[in-house]
Amino acid sequence: MSSDEQTRGEVPGNQPDASAPAGHAVSGESEPVHDLFAGIAAMDAATAVVLDAARCAWSLSDSEARDAVEAFTRAMASAEAARLAVIKVLDERPEAVPGASEGKVAAAFLTGRLNVDPGRANADARAARALDSDSGSLPQVGAALAAGEITREHADACVRAVSRLPKRL
């Protein structure tokens, strides 16, 4: 963070990007909506339906309640894998968050703009790098998260364990 930013109380990542869409899937008429934003909009719409239906969750049988919790857990893991993929892209763009240190771009944005706990933001950036299917050290773990076979907590445990191994291994 620059001394000017510290003096003014600015936090890297806390400034809105005028070139970014003003909502998940909102875009100017002349700009096509990126497939990612279309997918997020579809997730938002599906979430609204699920939230409405959850008000009647009391009517589920025991088996249906277990199945619903399992389906939610798998869907959340898959969504988290997609989120981490975008976090990795953001972290590789030093100019994306003015004032952020190189290698800390995503963490600065997550903490400064989205009020994510700094420890969680750094863990998100580490996981995003490690689980990447092309360049990560744990692409199989990333694939398992994307498939909903493991939770984010499992993935984080793998990332922490591998980071503690001696570099010579």
N, C-alpha and C positions, 0 to 999 in steps of 0.2 A: 504494500500500500504506500503510495507516495505521501510525502509530508503535507501536501496540499489537501489530499483526501482526508488525512488524519485531522488536520486543522478544521476542515468543514464537517467532519463527522461522517464522511461518505464511506460506504462499504463497497468493495469491489463486488460486482454482480447484482447490486441493488438498483441499478438504473435500468428502466425499461428500454428495450431495443425498438426504436421507431420502425425498423425494417421488418420486424417480426409481426406475424398476425396478431390481432388484438384479442383473440380467444383461441380455443383449441382449433376450430375448423373455420374460423371466420377469415375471409380473404377478400381483397378488392375484386370487383367484377372482372377486371382485366387479368388478374392473376389466378392461375389454376390452383386449387388446393392440393398440396402434397399428399400423397397416399397415406403418409403417417398421420397427418391431421384428420383425414377422412376416417382412418381406423380408430383414432382417439374419439372422434365424434360418435362413431358406432358404439364404442365401449361406453361412452356417457349415456347414450340412449338405452343401451342394454342394462346399464346400472340402474337407471330410473325405473325400468320395468321390474328388475329384481328387487329394488327397494320397496316398490309398491306390493309385490307379491310376498315379500318377507313379513308384511303385516299379518299375513294369514299363515305364517309358519307353524303356528300352534296346531294347525290341522294336519300336519305331516305325521305319518306313522314313524315309529322309532327307526325303521330301516330307511325311510325317505329322509329323515333328519340326518342320519349318518351319511347317506349318499350326497345330500346337499352340502354338508360341511366339507366332504372330500372334494366335491366338484369346485367349490369356492376356493379351497386351498390350492388345487391344481391350476385353476384359472389365474389366481393371484400370482403364483410362481411364474407362469408364462408371461403375464403382464410385466412382472418385475424384470424378467430377462430382457424384454423389449426396452424397458426404461433404462436398464444398464447399458444396452447397446447405444442408445442415444447419448447417455452420459459420457461414454467413451469418445464419441464423435466430438462432443462439446469440449472435453478435456484436451483434445488434440488441436484446438483452435485458440492460440494465445490471444488473438485479437478479439475474440468473442466476448470477453469480459474485461473491459478496460481496468487496469490497475491490478489485475490478478497476476500472481507469480506463475512462471512457466511450470507446468505440471500440477498446478493448483487451480486451474481455471474452473473446472466443474465444481470443486469443493467451494470455491469463492462464490459461485453463482448459487449453489444450493443453500449456503448459509446466508448470504447477503440478500438474495431475492426471495427465497422460499422459506427462510427461517428454520432450515434443517439444522439440527444439533451438529456442531463441528465434527465431533467424533463419528457421527453417522455419515456426514457428508464425505469425510475422508475414506471411510469404509466403502461407501458407494463407489468412489473413484477407483479405489484399489480393486474392488470386485469387478468393476467394469473393464479394467485393463486385463485382469487375470482370466476372466471368463470369455473373453473375445474369441470367436471361432477361428479367426485368421492369425492373430498374433499373441494371444494370451497363453499363459503357462498352464491353464486348466480348461482347455476347450471342451473336454468331455463333461466336466462339471457344469459348464455353461449350457451345454446341450441338454443335460438332465434337468436343469432349472427351466429351460425353455419348454421342455416336454411336460413340465409339471410333476416330474418324478421325485424331486427333492424340493425343500423349501429354501428360502433365502438364508435362513439360519444355518442350514447344512452347507450351503455354498460358502458363507462367511467362515465357517469352521475350517473348511478346506483351504481357503485363501490364507487364513491366519497360520494354519499348520505348515503350509508350504513356505510361507514367508520366514518361518523360524528355522528352516533347514539351512545348513551351511551352503554357501554358494558353490563350493567345489563339488557338490553331489550332482 
